[in-house]
Every structure is written in C-alpha cells, then in structure tokens.
Amino acid sequence: MAFGIVGYGVYIPRWRIKIEEIAKVWGHDPDSYKKGLGVEEKAVPSMDEDATTIAVESARNALKRSKEVKPGEVGAIYVGSESHPYAVKPTAATVAEAIGLTPNITAADTEFACKAATAAMQACLGLTKGGYMKYGISIGADTAQSAPGDALEYTAAAGGAAYVIGGGEGVIAEVEGTHSYTQDVPDFWRRDGAQYPKHAGRFTGEPAYFEHVINCSRALFEKLGTSAKDYDYAVFHQPNAKFPLRAAKALGFDEEKVLPGLIVSKVGNTYSGSSLLGLAAVLDVAREGDRILMTSYGSGAGSDSFSFRVTGSVEQKRRLSPPVSYYVERREYIDYSTYARYQRLLKG
C-alpha cells in the first residue's frame, strides 16, 4: 500500500505590504533589499488572524481535498509554528476542535523553527504506516515576527499549509523516502520572554542553510539511489528567493524545476509554512508520475528531505480546494501605519 499525501490545503492572508513601503519608513534603499532578497512584497495577517486561524483555514482546505477521509479516521493533528498564540496552551487542540476532530485524537504543537511541520509530517507518516491510525494531519502556520527596521522585516510574513497523511488509493503523492540532517547551529533564535528573534546575519547562509539543505538532500539521494536528474520539481525552504536557487544549483537542478514552487517573492517567508506552500504550488500543477524533492530548513539547525511520486489521484482532488495561485493573487496593499497596527508594533 502506498503512503503519503492524501490531501493538502493552504491559506495566505490577503493583506500585502511592499518592500518600498517598509524601506521608506526606515530610510533604507528599497532596490538593495529587493535585489539582495528577491522579494517584492509580503503577506501580513489582519488583526483577527494568527497562527491558529491560518492553521484552521489550511486544514479545512486540506480536508476538502481528502474527500474519502471521515473525521473519526484522523488520529493525530500537529501544528508546527514559531508564533503559537499561547506559550502554554496547544494550538493543535484548538484547531482540532474547530474542524470537528475531537475528542478521540492526539494533538500537539511542534517547534523547530521553519521545519516544525515537516518533522510533524514524518511523525504522521510513521504513525499511519505503522498501523496506529488511518490518517494524520500536519500543519505549518506562522505570523512571523521581526524587529522593526531589521532586515527580517522585509521578509517575515504570514501563511500556512496543511497536509493529510495516510495510505491507500487516495494518496496523491507517495513518499518514496525521507531523511533528516541536524546539528547545533545558532544562526537564529528568540530567548524566552523576548519579543523579537535575533539572527547571525550572513552566518545564517553558509554554515547554516546551505550546509543542511544541501547535505540533507544529498543523503536522501544516496539512500534512494537518485539524483537531481530523476526529479521533475524541487522545493526548498524559502527565506528569500536567492537561497533556494543557489541550493538547487549546487545539487544539480535546473532553475525551471524550482520556479513553479518559488512563491516567496510575492508572499515573503512564511516560516513553518514556507516549504509546504512551495510543495502545494507544485502539486497544483504536477502530473501523474512526476517526482518531487522537498527539503525544509529550520534554524537551530536542521533539514528534512522528502521524495514524492505523484499519482493519478491528484488531477481530480486539486480541483476541490483553492490553489496557491488564488491566495497569491488575492491581495490588497496597506501602508506602514496600517501594518504597524495589524502587527501591534505600538505598545501602550
């Protein structure tokens, strides 16, 4: 029996702020940031949106595509995020209640920077493949934090994606294999009680992102006996538009295999939702037999790589819920003062 993705769904807030609008407030050169990051604008949550509401909407869309899944058949729900609304109170329990999955379910929040949800996908895969439950749901949702005026402010965005994991004829993308690569690398962190995260500047690239994304992907290639030429698409964590393309080139991928899932330039870095949104964008256009490599990255630091093979079920199922392009194109622009109010940057 094949095991993998049974359904997927996404959600991105409609509000956007342009790079120029942020740069104008801080006296920065917008062209240098646009060129250096490859990002034009980012998604911003409204005042009534948070990681929970984003997770709920994503999960509802994923279940629409999982038409054969009955509520009582879902045994686990995990929400990966860096921006859980409560320090002590599980987001996953609220999401499970909102989408009608309680009470006979295990629910937990996962944290590992931007790869929290891919680690949860591995957990769901193990639980379903091991026969402990029929289906599990992994969600990556964030309203990413950034200090005002910091370089992170230009990319830290909001959005999320949910994946129903299980086995059977309803699988739209079979997991052929997965691998993880983890080391203690302090490239990005937020201390307990701190409002905003800190980062190690350029250090976040070379010994952090590229070390893990490239080595994790290569280890999966070795495990499966594959290489870049065996894949039709490649998706990597998207902190900006430059890093994924550079990692892809190092692994032997042509740019055309990365661009279908590279949406960061229009929505920003959605942290835990980043690689999952990219994968969803690829599933929106992939055909039966296509192979997809996805490698996430979480600061701290680690990566999870997956090899997927798309099945014929994808054609019918992807029409049951809005595609990523719908949310990317559904946008309204705001100025910095509105952004500051939505982000609650002004403290009384």
C-alpha positions as CSV (number, residue, x, y, z in Angstrom):
1,M,0.0,0.0,0.0
2,A,1.2,3.5,-0.9
3,F,1.6,6.0,2.0
4,G,1.9,9.8,1.6
5,I,-0.2,12.9,1.0
6,V,-3.9,12.2,0.8
7,G,-4.9,15.9,0.7
8,Y,-3.4,19.4,1.1
9,G,-4.7,22.9,1.6
10,V,-3.2,26.4,2.1
11,Y,-4.1,29.8,3.3
12,I,-2.4,33.2,2.9
13,P,-3.8,36.5,4.2
14,R,-5.0,39.0,1.6
15,W,-3.0,41.9,3.0
16,R,0.3,42.8,1.5
17,I,3.0,45.4,2.1
18,K,5.6,46.3,-0.5
19,I,9.3,46.4,0.2
20,E,9.3,50.1,-0.8
21,E,6.8,51.0,1.9
22,I,9.0,49.4,4.6
23,A,12.2,51.0,3.3
24,K,10.6,54.4,3.1
25,V,9.9,54.4,6.9
26,W,13.5,53.4,7.8
27,G,15.4,55.4,5.2
28,H,16.7,52.2,3.5
29,D,17.4,51.7,-0.2
30,P,14.5,49.5,-1.4
31,D,16.3,48.4,-4.5
32,S,19.2,46.9,-2.5
33,Y,16.8,44.8,-0.4
34,K,14.7,43.8,-3.5
35,K,17.9,42.8,-5.3
36,G,19.5,41.1,-2.4
37,L,16.4,39.1,-1.2
38,G,14.5,38.7,-4.5
39,V,11.3,39.7,-2.6
40,E,8.9,42.3,-3.8
41,E,6.2,42.2,-1.1
42,K,5.0,40.1,1.8
43,A,1.7,38.8,3.3
44,V,0.6,40.4,6.5
45,P,-2.0,39.0,8.9
46,S,-5.0,41.1,9.8
47,M,-5.7,42.0,13.5
48,D,-8.0,38.9,13.8
49,E,-5.6,36.5,12.2
50,D,-2.9,34.4,13.9
51,A,-1.3,31.0,13.5
52,T,-4.4,29.3,14.8
53,T,-6.8,30.9,12.3
54,I,-4.3,30.3,9.5
55,A,-4.0,26.6,10.6
56,V,-7.8,26.2,10.7
57,E,-8.3,27.6,7.2
58,S,-5.4,25.5,5.8
59,A,-6.8,22.3,7.4
60,R,-10.3,22.9,6.2
61,N,-9.0,23.2,2.6
62,A,-6.9,20.1,3.0
63,L,-9.9,18.1,4.2
64,K,-11.9,19.3,1.2
65,R,-9.3,17.6,-1.0
66,S,-9.4,14.5,1.3
67,K,-13.0,13.6,0.4
68,E,-12.6,10.0,1.5
69,V,-11.4,10.9,5.0
70,K,-14.0,10.7,7.7
71,P,-13.5,12.8,10.9
72,G,-13.2,9.7,13.1
73,E,-10.4,8.3,11.0
74,V,-8.0,11.1,11.7
75,G,-5.9,10.0,14.7
76,A,-3.4,12.9,15.0
77,I,-3.0,16.6,14.4
78,Y,0.2,18.5,14.8
79,V,0.7,22.3,14.3
80,G,4.2,23.5,13.6
81,S,4.8,27.2,14.2
82,E,7.2,29.8,15.6
83,S,4.3,32.0,16.5
84,H,1.8,29.9,18.6
85,P,-0.6,32.4,20.2
86,Y,0.0,30.9,23.7
87,A,3.2,30.0,25.3
88,V,1.4,27.3,27.3
89,K,-1.8,26.0,25.6
90,P,-1.7,23.9,22.4
91,T,-2.7,25.5,19.1
92,A,-3.4,21.9,17.8
93,A,-6.2,21.3,20.3
94,T,-8.0,24.5,19.2
95,V,-7.6,23.6,15.5
96,A,-8.8,20.1,16.1
97,E,-11.9,21.4,17.8
98,A,-12.6,24.0,15.1
99,I,-12.5,21.4,12.3
100,G,-14.5,18.8,14.2
101,L,-11.9,16.2,15.0
102,T,-12.1,16.0,18.8
103,P,-12.1,14.2,21.2
104,N,-10.5,10.9,20.1
105,I,-7.4,12.3,18.7
106,T,-3.8,13.1,19.8
107,A,-2.8,16.7,19.2
108,A,0.4,18.6,19.8
109,D,2.3,21.7,18.8
110,T,5.8,21.2,17.3
111,E,8.7,23.6,17.2
112,F,11.9,23.6,15.2
113,A,12.0,27.0,13.6
114,C,10.8,26.7,10.0
115,K,10.9,22.9,9.7
116,A,8.5,22.2,12.6
117,A,5.7,21.0,10.2
118,T,7.9,18.7,8.1
119,A,9.1,16.9,11.3
120,A,5.4,16.5,12.0
121,M,4.8,15.1,8.5
122,Q,7.4,12.4,9.3
123,A,5.6,11.6,12.6
124,C,2.3,11.3,10.8
125,L,3.9,9.1,8.2
126,G,5.3,6.8,10.8
127,L,2.1,6.5,12.8
128,T,-0.1,5.8,9.7
129,K,2.4,3.4,8.1
130,G,2.9,1.6,11.4
131,G,-0.9,1.0,11.6
132,Y,-1.5,3.1,14.7
133,M,-4.1,5.3,12.9
134,K,-5.5,5.7,9.5
135,Y,-4.7,9.4,8.9
136,G,-2.8,12.2,10.5
137,I,-2.7,16.0,9.8
138,S,0.5,18.1,9.8
139,I,0.1,21.9,9.6
140,G,2.7,24.6,9.2
141,A,1.4,28.1,10.1
142,D,3.1,31.3,11.1
143,T,2.7,35.0,11.6
144,A,6.4,35.6,11.6
145,Q,8.0,38.1,14.0
146,S,10.6,40.6,13.2
147,A,12.0,43.6,15.0
148,P,11.0,46.9,13.3
149,G,13.8,48.1,11.0
150,D,15.6,44.8,11.0
151,A,16.4,43.1,7.7
152,L,14.0,40.3,8.7
153,E,11.1,42.8,8.5
154,Y,11.3,42.8,4.7
155,T,10.5,39.0,4.5
156,A,8.8,37.8,7.7
157,A,5.3,37.0,6.5
158,A,2.1,35.1,7.3
159,G,0.6,32.0,5.8
160,G,0.3,28.3,6.1
161,A,-0.3,24.9,4.6
162,A,-1.8,21.6,5.9
163,Y,-1.3,18.0,4.8
164,V,-3.4,15.0,5.4
165,I,-1.1,12.0,5.6
166,G,-2.2,8.3,5.2
167,G,-2.3,5.3,2.9
168,G,-4.5,3.8,0.2
169,E,-5.9,4.6,-3.2
170,G,-6.5,8.2,-2.2
171,V,-2.8,9.1,-2.0
172,I,-1.9,11.9,-4.4
173,A,1.8,11.9,-3.7
174,E,3.6,8.8,-2.4
175,V,6.5,9.3,0.0
176,E,9.4,7.3,-1.5
177,G,11.7,8.2,1.2
178,T,12.7,10.8,3.8
179,H,15.9,11.9,5.6
180,S,16.8,14.4,8.2
181,Y,20.1,16.2,8.9
182,T,20.5,18.1,12.3
183,Q,23.3,20.0,14.1
184,D,23.5,22.6,16.8
185,V,24.0,25.8,14.8
186,P,22.9,29.1,16.5
187,D,22.0,31.0,13.4
188,F,18.6,32.3,14.6
189,W,17.0,32.4,18.0
190,R,14.5,34.1,20.3
191,R,15.0,33.8,24.0
192,D,12.2,33.2,26.4
193,G,10.3,36.4,27.0
194,A,12.0,38.2,24.1
195,Q,9.5,39.8,21.7
196,Y,11.6,39.5,18.5
197,P,14.1,36.9,17.2
198,K,17.7,37.6,16.6
199,H,19.9,36.3,13.8
200,A,23.6,35.9,12.9
201,G,23.4,37.9,9.7
202,R,25.3,36.2,6.8
203,F,26.2,33.3,9.1
204,T,22.6,32.1,8.5
205,G,23.6,31.2,4.9
206,E,26.8,29.3,4.6
207,P,27.3,27.2,7.7
208,A,23.5,27.0,8.4
209,Y,21.0,27.0,5.5
210,F,23.3,25.6,2.7
211,E,25.1,23.1,4.9
212,H,21.8,21.5,6.0
213,V,19.7,21.8,2.8
214,I,22.4,20.5,0.5
215,N,23.7,17.7,2.7
216,C,20.2,16.5,3.7
217,S,19.1,16.4,0.1
218,R,22.3,14.5,-1.0
219,A,21.9,12.0,1.8
220,L,18.3,11.3,0.6
221,F,19.7,10.9,-3.0
222,E,22.2,8.4,-1.7
223,K,19.6,6.5,0.3
224,L,17.3,6.2,-2.7
225,G,19.9,5.9,-5.5
226,T,18.6,9.1,-7.1
227,S,20.0,12.4,-8.3
228,A,18.6,15.8,-9.5
229,K,18.0,14.4,-13.0
230,D,15.5,12.0,-11.6
231,Y,13.2,14.7,-10.3
232,D,10.7,17.0,-12.2
233,Y,10.4,19.5,-9.4
234,A,12.4,20.7,-6.4
235,V,11.2,22.7,-3.4
236,F,13.4,24.2,-0.7
237,H,12.7,26.4,2.3
238,Q,12.3,29.9,1.1
239,P,13.8,32.5,3.5
240,N,14.3,34.6,0.3
241,A,14.3,34.0,-3.4
242,K,18.1,33.6,-3.7
243,F,18.9,30.8,-1.3
244,P,16.7,28.1,-2.9
245,L,18.0,28.8,-6.3
246,R,21.6,28.6,-5.1
247,A,21.0,25.3,-3.2
248,A,19.3,23.9,-6.3
249,K,22.2,24.7,-8.5
250,A,24.6,23.1,-6.0
251,L,22.5,19.9,-6.2
252,G,22.4,19.9,-10.0
253,F,18.9,21.2,-10.5
254,D,17.9,23.4,-13.4
255,E,16.2,26.6,-12.4
256,E,13.0,25.6,-14.2
257,K,12.5,22.7,-11.7
258,V,12.5,25.2,-8.8
259,L,10.5,28.2,-10.1
260,P,7.0,26.6,-10.0
261,G,7.2,26.3,-6.2
262,L,9.1,29.5,-5.6
263,I,6.5,31.9,-4.3
264,V,8.5,33.8,-1.7
265,S,8.9,36.9,-3.9
266,K,5.1,37.6,-3.8
267,V,4.3,36.5,-0.2
268,G,7.5,36.6,1.8
269,N,8.9,34.0,4.2
270,T,6.0,32.2,5.9
271,Y,8.4,30.3,8.2
272,S,6.8,26.9,9.1
273,G,4.6,27.3,6.0
274,S,7.3,28.1,3.6
275,S,8.4,24.8,2.1
276,L,4.9,23.4,2.5
277,L,3.4,26.3,0.5
278,G,6.0,25.7,-2.2
279,L,5.1,22.0,-2.3
280,A,1.4,22.8,-2.6
281,A,2.2,25.2,-5.5
282,V,3.9,22.3,-7.3
283,L,1.1,19.8,-6.5
284,D,-1.2,22.3,-8.1
285,V,0.5,21.7,-11.5
286,A,2.2,18.3,-11.2
287,R,1.1,15.3,-13.3
288,E,0.9,11.6,-12.6
289,G,4.4,10.1,-12.4
290,D,6.2,13.3,-11.6
291,R,8.8,13.2,-8.8
292,I,9.3,16.0,-6.3
293,L,12.1,16.7,-4.0
294,M,11.2,18.8,-1.0
295,T,13.8,19.9,1.6
296,S,12.8,22.1,4.5
297,Y,15.2,24.1,6.8
298,G,14.8,25.1,10.4
299,S,17.3,27.4,12.1
300,G,19.0,25.8,15.1
301,A,19.5,23.9,12.8
302,G,18.1,21.0,10.7
303,S,16.5,19.9,7.4
304,D,14.0,17.2,6.4
305,S,14.1,15.9,2.9
306,F,11.2,14.0,1.1
307,S,11.0,12.3,-2.2
308,F,7.4,12.2,-3.6
309,R,6.0,10.5,-6.6
310,V,2.7,12.0,-7.8
311,T,-0.2,9.6,-8.5
312,G,-3.2,9.9,-10.8
313,S,-5.5,11.0,-8.0
314,V,-4.0,14.5,-7.9
315,E,-5.9,15.6,-11.1
316,Q,-9.3,15.2,-9.5
317,K,-8.5,16.2,-6.0
318,R,-6.7,19.5,-6.6
319,R,-9.9,21.0,-8.0
320,L,-11.7,20.6,-4.7
321,S,-9.9,23.5,-2.9
322,P,-8.4,26.8,-3.9
323,P,-4.9,26.6,-5.4
324,V,-1.9,28.5,-4.1
325,S,-2.2,31.0,-7.0
326,Y,-5.6,32.0,-5.8
327,Y,-4.2,33.2,-2.5
328,V,-1.1,34.8,-4.1
329,E,-3.2,36.8,-6.5
330,R,-5.9,37.7,-3.9
331,R,-4.2,40.7,-2.4
332,E,-4.8,44.3,-1.1
333,Y,-2.0,46.6,-0.2
334,I,-1.6,48.5,3.1
335,D,0.7,51.3,4.2
336,Y,3.2,51.0,7.1
337,S,0.9,52.6,9.7
338,T,-1.8,50.0,9.0
339,Y,0.9,47.3,9.0
340,A,2.1,48.6,12.4
341,R,-1.4,48.4,13.8
342,Y,-2.0,44.9,12.5
343,Q,1.3,43.7,13.8
344,R,0.8,45.5,17.1
345,L,4.1,47.2,16.9
346,L,3.0,50.1,19.0
347,K,2.8,49.1,22.7
348,G,0.8,51.1,25.2
